[in-house]
């Protein structure tokens, strides 16, 4: 006697109508497609449906159900992974088998193609940064992967960012706090996979492997340190948040802090941006184009402005709203100031140089010195000799600008 249990996510009830009483390879009249895939110890079928392509993974009955709910929990915790849509348990004559059904992820690079792209330095750094980010965030949230090999990672290339997705979660375990031993175990498994796919008979390949291993380990530790712990944000101390963001920038990541509170805890999945990510973000929010380097600094400034705005209002301000407020009340007026008093210079360039100068002064003083002091110091240092009093004009204009903003 054959017993079949089918569970489907809402909206995917159609999978219950599939002929599960027969082996999948015996189905006729269904559109199976060939997909590029990596090594797998399981049989995978790719089925095209009216709602999209799905992956059917043949495994044990217990594993299919366990994996389904593990994926659900991972998604709820904010871990990039594949989306489960259902599972099937079949029992016949006390023998059982199971099927896990997931959505097929488009525009991803499976392991079979991943090895080729890792030969390109630009893409190699992006890919490894994304993989490291995935592992760090999992570990900070108490998740032990157990098998973080290249076979179990999908790389998704968006227009302006790269993301690593976890697949095959059979070995995933959840803890309140992940021990260093468990973290090391995951890293060693990743290195084993890297070794298997990168070390050849070429004498130089093992040296290259050791260099990549060192690169991954160092970045893992640095990113983990930057994303863990809490920042005490007090008056004139929020520059520490900007320092944390700057360090992430230098490491090749950006983030969107979503909690504005006396203590801001940054545990958000870091984004691995491709060229143009910051440019696109500002174009989407402001409909204005900046160069990549300008956009990167301006995005950082908007994060800082957003914090001050949220603190003043006593509630969290949306990033897009903060961006528009900053652009209209601070950037455009300041741009006009520098256009007037530095007529031979690009006003955007001057504005950004003053922002850099403000950071330097704040780091030295141990507190945020403010844009006015930075403008004064910058003008005294870099203004032309005959225009030395220029800082006073800039200061007066800034004061009028800030006072008018307070009255609004």
C-alpha positions, 0 to 999 in steps of 0.5 A, a space after each residue: 500500500 502506498 501512502 503519500 503526504 504532500 505539503 504545499 506553500 500557499 499559492 503552490 497548491 498545484 504541486 499536489 496535483 502532480 502524479 506522485 504515485 509514480 517515479 518522477 522520471 516516469 512522468 509524461 506530458 510534463 515539461 522538464 528542462 535541462 539546467 546547468 548544475 554542480 556536483 550533487 549527491 542527490 537526483 535533481 529534476 527541473 520542472 517548468 510550470 505556469 508559475 515558474 521553474 521549480 527544482 525537485 530534489 529526491 531524498 529521504 522522507 525525513 530529510 525532505 520535511 526537515 530541509 523544508 522547515 530549515 529553509 523557512 527558518 533561514 529565510 525568517 532569519 534573513 539568510 539568503 537561500 532558496 525558497 521552499 514551496 513544498 515537500 512530499 513523503 512517500 511510504 510503500 511497504 515500510 520503505 520511504 522516500 521524499 522530495 523537496 520542492 524549491 523555486 529555481 533561482 534565475 541568474 545564478 552561477 552554480 559551482 560548475 561555472 563558478 570555478 571559471 569565473 574565479 579566475 578573473 580577479 575582479 569577479 573572484 574578489 566579489 564572489 569571495 566577499 559575498 561568500 564570506 558575508 554569508 558565512 559571517 552573518 550565519 555565524 553571528 546569528 548562531 547558525 552552523 552550516 556544516 557543509 559550506 562547500 562550493 557545491 552548496 553555494 549559488 552566486 547571484 549576480 545582480 546589476 549592481 551587487 553580488 549575493 551568495 545563497 545557501 543551498 543544501 541545508 541538510 547539515 544546518 544547526 541552530 544555536 543561541 551562540 555559535 562556538 569558535 570551534 563550530 566557526 572553525 569547522 565551517 571555515 575548514 570545510 570551505 577551505 577543503 572545497 577550495 583546495 579540491 577545486 583549485 590545487 592542480 599539478 601546477 606547482 604554483 597552485 598550492 601557493 595560490 591556494 594558501 594565499 586565497 585561504 589567508 585572504 578569506 580568513 583575514 576578511 572573515 575575522 575583520 567582517 565579523 568584528 565590524 558586524 558584531 557588538 553594539 555601538 553606543 551612539 551619544 551626542 556628537 559620537 555618531 561619527 563612530 557609526 560612520 567609522 564603522 561604515 567606512 571600514 566596511 566600505 574599505 573591506 568591500 561592503 556596504 550596509 543599511 542600518 535599520 535600527 535607530 536607537 540609543 544603541 545601534 546594533 549593526 547585524 544586517 546582511 552586508 551588501 557586496 556592491 558591484 561597480 555602480 551600486 552607490 550611483 544607482 542607489 542615489 539615482 533611484 532616490 534623488 534622480 541625480 547622477 554622481 561619479 562612483 567615488 562621489 556617490 560612495 561618499 555621499 551615500 555615507 553622508 546620507 546615512 549620517 544625516 539620516 541618523 541625526 534626522 531620526 534622533 531629532 524626530 524621535 522615530 526612524 526616518 526612511 533612507 529615501 526620505 532622509 536622502 531627499 531632505 539632505 539633498 534639498 536642505 543641505 547639499 543644494 544650498 552648500 553647492 551654491 555656496 561653494 560655487 560662489 566662493 570657489 568659482 574655479 572649482 567643482 562645487 561637488 568636489 569642494 563639498 566632498 573634500 570638506 566632508 573628508 576634512 570633517 571626518 579627519 577633524 572628528 577623528 582627531 577630536 574624538 567627537 563630531 566637529 560639525 560641517 561648519 567647523 570643517 568648512 572654516 578649517 578647510 577654507 583657512 587651509 586651502 583658500 587662496 591667499 587673497 580670499 583668506 576671510 572666505 571661511 567667514 563668508 562660508 560660515 555666515 552662509 552656513 549659519 543662515 542655512 541651518 537657522 532657516 532649516 530649523 525654522 521650517 
